[in-house]
Amino acid sequence: MLVFRQLFDPTSSTYTYLLGCSVTGEAVMIDPVFEQGRRDAALVSELGLKLLWTLETHVHADHVTGAWLLKNRLGSGIALAEASGAAGADRLLQDGERVVFGKRSLEVRATPGHTNGCVTYVLDDESMAFTGDCVLIRGSGRTDFQQGDARALYRSVRSRIFSLPETCLLYPAHDYRGLTVTSVCEEKKFNPRLGGEIGEADYAGYMKNLDLPHPKKIDEAVPANLRCGRPGNDAELPPEPAWAPLRFTFSGVWEVEPHWLEENLGAVRVLDVREPDEFSGPLGHIKGATLLPLGDLASRAKELPKDKPIVAVCRAGSRSAHATAILQKAGFADVANLPGGMLRWRGEGRGVEGGAI
C-alpha cells in the first residue's frame, strides 16, 4: 500500500508530495519548500517513515527547495535531473531511471520545455504522475525564461505524459486556484493550451504572447536551487529553539516532554489554561502554575511577563496547543505545549498541588 500526502506552501502556491512504502516505511518527497522544512520533517517523523530521497521536478524560480535542509535534519539524499545543471546533489537522474523506496518506485521521464532539466516522476503502476511545471491543471508552465522552449514542452507533454493511461492522475508542482489533481484524460480533452487538436505551432504562438510578469523570487531562488537549497557559502541550519529540547509537530505546535518540564520548573512559567474549577479539581495543577483560562488569554496575554519561556497546559493538551498559537500571535517567542496535559502528567505519577489522591 502507498502512503501518500499532498502538502501546500501558500506563499509560493507550491505542492510538495510525500510518498512512502507502507511495508518498509521508506519514503521520498517531491519538491520540498525550504520554509516548510520543519513541517515536512515533523510529518515524516509522525508517520514513522524514513526519508530516502528528496526529488526535484526542476530548478524552481519561485521558491527555494527544502532538499538541503531535510538532508541535514533527516539524512535524506538529494536527487534531480543531471540536465538541471545543479551542484551538490547526491544523485543526478537520467531519463528512464527508477527511484526505489521500499517495494515501490518512481520512473524518471525527461520532460524538458519549461526548463532543460524538467522531469516527470511516474509511479510504478502508472496510477500517478508528478508533472512539476510541465503540465498544470488546465495549463502548463511558462517557457519565457530558464531555457524555456515552447515546442519542446509541447512534445514532452504529448509524448511523455499524454501517453500514460488516461486514468493516470496528474499532480502538478503548483496551482493558484486551489485545484489539487487532474488526470491524463481530463487534460487531453480540456487543457486549453495543450489538449484537443491544438498543434505545436498553436501552442508556441500561445506561449509567446502570454506577457507574464517576471517571477518575484527568481533572483534568489534559482541560484539557491542550483546549490540544491544550500543557503550561501557559509550555510548553517536555521536556528532551533535552545531553551528546551522541543519537538515540532505537523500541526505546527512546539511540544516539550513532561520529564523535562518537571526537572526545569524554575526555568519556565507554567500557564494553566483550564477553568478555575478544573485548576482546583481532581487532577490538581502543577506547582507554581499560573491560571489564565483559554477564553481570557487573548485579551489578557499582555499581563504575562516575558522573562521566562512559557509552557502551556490543560486537561489533555488540546486547549493548551491553541494557547501557544495565541501567545505567539501576542509576541511571545519561547512557548511550548505540554502534550497529554494534566491527564498524562498525573498518569505518569508526577507531582501536583491539590487534586484527588
N, C-alpha and C positions, 0 to 999 in steps of 0.2 A: 504494500500500500504506500502511496505517496503522501508525504507531509507537504502541504503547500500553503503559503501565506503571501498575500499581496499587500505591500506596505506603501505608504504615501508620504511624500515630503511636500507640504503645502506651499513652501516658498518657491520651489522650482517646478512644482507640479510633476515631480518625478515618481515613478513607480519602482519600488525595489521588490524583488521576488526571492523568497526563501523556499528551497526545495530540499526535502530530506527523505531518506530511506527509512521507513518505519521498522524495518528488520534490524538494521545495523546502527541506526542513529547518525550515519554520515550524511552531510548536507553540503549544499552550495548556495551562494547568494549572488543574484544578478543585479548589477547596477546599484550598489550601496551609495548612500549620500553621507558626506563627512559629518555634517551637523547631526545626523541621526545615528551616529556610531553607538552611543550608549543605549539607545532604544533597541537597536538591532542586536547588540551583544546580549542584552537582557532577554530578548525573545529566544535566541539560540539556547541560552542557559536554562530558561524556564521550560523549554520543550525537551530538554535533555539531549540536545544534538551536539555533534562535533562538526564544526565548520571546516571543511577541507579546502574549499576554494571560494574566492570572490571572483566573479566573471564580469567583464565589461562588454557591452554590446558595441561600444565605440568610445572614442575620446570625446567626452562631453564638453559642450561650450556654455552650459547654463548652470552647472553645479560642479563642485569638487567631489571626486569619488571618495568613499569611505574605505577603500581597499587597504591602504597603508595602515589606517587606524585599526581596522579589525584584525589585520595581521599581527599588530603589536599586542592587541588585547586577547585574541583567541588563538593565535598561531596559524591562521589560515594562509594558504598560498594565494598569490595574485596571478590571474591569467587573463590575457586578452590577445587579440589578433596580432600576429607579427607585423602585418601591414599597417598597424596603428602608428608605428614609429616610437612607441613609448619605451622608456627605460625604467629598470627597477622591478620588472615582473619576474615571477618565478617560473612562468611557463608562457611561451609565445605560441599561440594557436594557429594551426593551418586548416584550410578547408578540408572537411571530411574527418577530422579528428573527433574523438569522443572523450568527454569528461565524465569519469565514472564516480559515482557516490553510492557506496553500498551495492545493492542489487539493481540500481537504476543508473541511467546515463543520459547525457545530452550530446547530440550531434552538432558539430560546428559547421554552419553553412556560411560561406563568404557571401555577403550581400552589399557590395560597395555601391556608392552613389551619393549618399548623404555625406559620408567621409570615405576615404580609401580603406580604412580599417574596420568598417561596419561588418558585424556578423549577426546571424540569427541562430539562436540555440533551439534545437528541436528535440523534444522529449522522445525517449526510446520507442514508445508505441505510437508516435506521431499524433497524440491527442492534444498536445500543447506545443506552441512555438513562441519564443520571446524575441520580438522583432526590433527592439531598440527604437530608433527613429526612422527605420526604413518604412514600415507600414504603421501608420497611426490609425485610430478608429475613424473611418471615413476621411482619411487624409494621408499625408506622407511627410517625411522630414524634408526640410528645405535643402536646396542644392546650390546656394549662392555664396558659400564660404567653406573653408576647411576642405579643399579638394573636391567640392561638390560637383556632381556630374549628373544632370537630369536623365540623360539617355541611359547611363549606367544603372541608375536607380530603377528606372522602368524595367530594364532587362532583369535586374536582380529580383524584383518583385514577381514578375511574370514567370520566370524560370525556376526560382528557388523557393518561393513562398506560395504562390498560387498553384504550384504543382503538388502541394501537400493535399491530403484528403480534405474534402470540403467540410467535414465535421471538425477539423482541427481548430482548436481555439487559439486565437492570436492575442498575445499580451504585449502592449507597447511600452516603451520607456516613459511616455508622457501622455497625459490627457488634460486639457484645460477646461473641460466642461463637466468633469465628474464621471465620465464614462469609464468602465473598467475592463471590458473584454469584448472581443468580436470573434468572428470566425472567417475561415477562408471563403466559405460560401457567401457570406454577407458582403465581404469586401469585393469579391469578384462581381457581385451584382450591383452594389450600391456605392462603392467608393467613387466620388465624383472626379477624382484625379486619375485613378488607375483602373477602374472597373469597366465592365461592359465592353464596348467596341472601341474604346479610346486607344489610339495608336501612339507609338513612340514619339512622333513629331508633335502630336496633340499635347502630350504630357510635357515635352520640352518647352513648347510655347507657353503653356500654362505657368510652369515654374519660373520662366524668365520674367514674367510680368507680375509676380506676387508683390514686389515692393515692400518687403517686410523690414521692420527696424532691426538694427544691429543688436545681437544678444547682449544683455546688460552686463553679464559676468564673464564674457568671453576672454577678456584680457587677463583675468585672474584664473579662470577655470582651466583653460586649455594648457598653459604652462604647468600648472599643478597636476593635471591629469596625465600629461606626458611624463610626469615623475610618479605615476600611479597613486597620486594623492598625498605624497610626502610634502609637507608644507615648508619648503625652503631648505637652504643648505645646512643649517644647524637645527634641524627639526627636532622637536620634542613632543611627547604625547600631551594633549590638552590636560591641564591640571585636574586632579580629582580632589574632592574634599578631604582635608587632612585631619580634621578634628576627631574622627572616629572611623572605624572600619565599616564603611557604609556599603550597602548593596542597592543598585538602581534597578527598579522593576520595569517591565514592559508597559505598565500602566503609568509610568512617569513619576514614581514616588521613590524617594530615598528612604531606606529602612536601616535600622540598627537592631542588633540582636539583644534579647533580654539579659544575657550573661554579661555583655559589655556594659550595658546601662547600669546594672546592679553594682558593678565594680567601679563605676565612674559617676555616681550620683552627684558628687560635689562639683564636678566639672561642667554640668549641664543644668538646664532648667526643664523640669518635667512639667508639661502642660496637660492637665486632665480636662478633656472637652466634653465629659459626660454632664448629666444634670445633677443638681445638688443631692437629690435623694439617692442617686447611684453612687456618688462620691462617698457618702456616709453609709451606703448599704452593705449587703452581704459580702461583696467582693473586696470591700475596703479600697484603699488607694496607696500609691507608692509614697514612701516617706518624703516629705518636703515638697510634694506636688502642689502646683498652683491650679486652682479650679477656675475655669473660664468656659462655660458651655458653648458648644459649637454655634448655636444660634446667635450668640452675642459677640463672637470672635471678630468678625469683620469690622464692627463698629468700635470695638474696644482694644484692638490689637496694638494701637499706639500706646496703651498703658503698660505694655510689657517692656522691660529693659532689654537692651541688645548686648549686654555684657557677656552672655554665655550662649552657646548653641541651645536650641530648643528641641526636645523630644516630645512629640505629641502622643497621647494615649487615650483610649476609650475602652469600651467593653470588649470589642472583638477586633478592632483595628480598622474599621471602615470609616467611621466619623473622623478619626484622627488622621487618616490618609487625606481626607478632604481638608482637614485643618492645615496640613502642610502647604497645600496649594494656596489657601487664604493667607497664610503667613508670608509665603514667598511674594505674593502679589502686594503685600503690605511693606515689603522691603527687607524682610528677614532672610539673610543669605544662608545661614547654617541651621537648617531644620531637617528633622527626620521623623519617621513614623515608627511606632513600636508594633510590629506585626503580631497579630493574635491578641493584642490588648491585654486587659486585666484577666481575661479567662486563661490565656496562656501563662501569664505571669504567676497567677495563683496555682495553675496546674503544674507548673514546674517547681512549686514549693518556695517561691521567692518571698522575701519579707514584705509585709504590708502594715499599714496603720488602720485600725478599725476593722470592720468586716466580721463575718461569722467564723468561728474557729472550726 
